[in-house]
Amino acid sequence: MKKIIYALILLASWPSFARQFDVEVIIFKRNVEPSSYQESWPDILAPINLERAFSYRDKKMMSRNGASLLPSGYYKLNAAYTKLQNHAGFKPLVHVAWRQGDSGSSRSPIFHIQAGQDFSDRFVADGRTIDDAKADLSLVPLDAPKPALIEGSETLEVDTAATPSSGSLLELDGTMQVYVQHYLYVNTILDLKVPGQHEFIVNTPKEEVTTAETAELSTEATAIEDPNADVQLGHLEDVTPETEIKEFLKSYRMEERRKMRSGETHYIDHPLMGMIIQVRKV
């Protein structure tokens, strides 16, 4: 009877031991200029949802979410990390491993990944330099239109209310989650910040229009609609805004959801960065 009881206890506890995974991740950037790629990079990125995210360095939150950080003795991707580190074309930013359970996406821990250079001493969160942000706050009238970035033929508004932040502005910032939903999945949303230059509108010329000119323009607009009218269109001249090239911190996003197999090494690619991940059954 005792043997049966022990067997039942072992069977009841077995899933909790069998469904543990060791996750090892390497995240790196490519030492290339974004302009070298013929791709259209968006200037505005939707904010990354950090509601459930926490750092893997937070022991209390790790324990609360059934995860634990692993020491370097558990690492299996050291050779790959060394190759990246010794290659002039790459720069490793993260090499970390942790142990977690097999929860679904609603319960599996979401890690806030931050690494690399801190740009908070030069830039604010919207990408402008601290000096430009201060200049906008002190010189731009409250009722003035917001400055814009020129990207091709489109303009992009930048919030003039952005102020220098006392927090960090790290080179790599985003979230990562490994979860089980019939299969293993990894979901990553990572932003890589790269200093560069952008063309800003610094002044938009405006012409005063008198009442007489307004009436004249109205008459001319009516004449345009009439194909038989013998009136020439005037006063509608193209106004080229005054622009200036300024330093700007731009974010490039890697967003990927990938199905995986345990024990296999998976590579997630991006023109400016990459990730190597391996999930192993404990």
N, C-alpha and C positions, 0 to 999 in steps of 0.2 A: 504493500500500500504506500509506504514512504517513497519508493522509487517512482510510482505513478504520480504522486504529488509533485516530486521534484521535476519530473518530465513535463508536467503541465505548466509549472512555473517557468521552466526554461522556454517552452514554446510561446508562452504569453509575452515574455520579455525579448524574444529573439528579433522581432521586427525592428525594435528600437535600436538594436545593435547593428543589424544588417543594413539599415537604411541610413547610414551615415556616409557622407562624402567629403573627401579632401579636394578643395578647389585651389589651384595654383594659377596665377595670372602674371603675365608680363605685358606691360603697356609701354610703347615706345613712340617717338616721333621721328619723322624723316627730316634730315637736314637739307631741305630744299626750299626754294622760294615759291610761295603759292602762285605767283604770277607766271611761273614756268608751265603751269597747266592750263590748257584751254577749256576751263570750266567756269560756269557762272556761280559764284559764291554769294549766297544771300547776306545782306548787311544786318538784317534784323532776325534774330533767332528767338523762338518762343522760350520763355523761362523753363528751366528744368524743374520738375516737381520734386522737391526735397522733403515732402511732408513726412514720409516714413523712413527716410534715409538717415544713416548715422555712420560715423567713421569706424573702420575696423580696429582702430587704435583705442576705441572706447570699450574698456573691459566690461563695464557694467551693462552697457547696451548689448554687447556681444553675448554675455551670459543670459540676459533676459530674452534674447531671441534664439537661444539654443545653438550658438556658434562660439567658436574659440579660435584665436589666432595661433598659427602653427610656427614653431621655431624653424630656423633655416635648415636644420637637419632633416626635415621632411621634404625639402625642395627636390624636384626631379628635373627641372628645366634649367639648371645652372649652366649647362653647356650652351643652350640657346641664348641665355642672357650674356654670357661671355662673348659669344660671336657678335652680338649686337653692340656690345660695349667696345669691342675692338675694331668695329667697322666705322669708317669715316662718314658713311651715309646715314647712320642711325644714332639715336641717343635714347637709351632706356630711361624711363621716368618712374616706373613702378615695377617691383617684383615682390609679390606677397602671396601667402597661402593661408587658408583658414579651413576649419572643419564645420560642417553644418548638416542639418537633417534634410529630409526629402519632402518638405512642405510644398504646397502649391504656390502660385503667384500671390495669392492674397495673404499668405502667412510667412513665406520665405523672406529672410532679411534682405533689405536693400541697402547697399553700401554706398556711402558718399566718398567718391574717389577724388582726392586732391593731391597734386604733386607738381614738381617743377619750380621754375623761377617765380618769384613774387613780384608782380608789376605794380603793386599798390603805391609805390613811392614815385611813380611816373604818370599813372593813368587813373581815371575814375571808371566806374562800372560800365558806363555807356561807350567806352572806348576812347574818349577824348583825353588829351593830356590834362594834368592837374592845372597847369597854367591856363590852358584854353577854357577849362571849366570855370575857373575863377574870373577870367576876363569876361566870359558870357554873363556871369552873375552880376558883375559890377558895372558893365557897360551897356548891356542890352536892355532897352526900356521894357517895362512889364507888359505893355500892350503891343510890343513888336512881335512879328512872326518868328517862329522858331527857325534856327539855322538848319540847313539841309545838307546832306551829302549827295554828291552827284555820282551816279553809277550808270554809265552809258547815257541813255536818254531819260532815265527815271531819277526822281529826287526822293530823298529819304529824310524824314524829320528826325531830329535829335532833341531830346528833352533838355532844355536849358536849365531846368531846376536840379539837375544832377550835381551833387556836391562830392568833394573828395571823401572817400570812405576810410574809416580807421581800420576796417577789416582787411583780410588778405585778398589778393586778386591773383590767384595762382595760374600758372601756365596751363595746367590740365585740371579740369573740373567737370564732374558729372556723376552719374550713378551707374551701378551695376548690380544685377540680380541673377542668381542661379536658382532655378526652381524645377519641380517635377510636375508634368502634366501629361501622363502616360509616357512621355519621353523626357529626357533632360533638355532644358532650354537655358540659354543665357540671353539676357536682355541688357543692352548697354546704350547709354546716351552720354557721350563724352564730348566736351568742347575743348579744343586746343586754341590758345590765344597766341597770336603772332603779331609783333609790331610791324607796322608798314606805314603807308601814306594814303591819304584820301584827299579829294578835292572838295573843299567846303565853299558854300555860298557865304560870302562875308558882307555883301551889300547888293541889294536889288534896286536899281534906279527906278524912280517913279516920276511920271510927268503929270503936272497939274492940268486938268482939262476944264476949260471955261464952259459956261452955260451955252454959249453960241457954238462952241466946238462940239458939245454934246448933241445939240440939235442937228448940226451938220453931219455928224457920224450916223445919227439915226436916219437921216434922209438918204445917206449913201448906202446904209445897210438895206433900206427898202428898195433902193435902186438895183442892188445886186440880185434881189429876188425877181426883178422884172427884166427879162432878157432883152426887151425892146428899149430899155432906158439907156440914155446916152450920158451916163454919169460915171466918172472914174472914181475908184476907191482910193482914199488918201488918209493920212494921219495914222494908219495902222502899221507902224514900223516894229520890226522885231527888236526887243530889248534884251541884250545879252547881260546876264547877271555877272557881277564881279566875283571872281573866285580866288581861292588861295589854297595851295598844297600844304597840308599840315600832317603831322605825325598822328597815327591812329592805331589803336589796339583792336584788331579784328579777331572774332571767334569763328572757328571752323568746326563743324559738328560731324561726329561719327555716330550714327544711330543704327543699331542692328539687333535683330532678334534671330537667334540661330539655334536650330535643333542639334543636339550633340549625342555622342555615345560615350559612356564612361570608359576611361582608360585610353581614349584617343586624344591626340593633340590637335587642336583646332586653331586655325589662323583667320582672324578677321581683319580685312584690309581696308585701307583708306588712302587717298593720294598723299596725305600729310602725316598719317600716323598708322599704327597697327596694334593688334593685340594677339597674344598667344595664350591659350587657355587649355588646361587639362583638368578634367574632373575624374577622380579616382574613388572607387568604392573602398571603404575602410574594411 
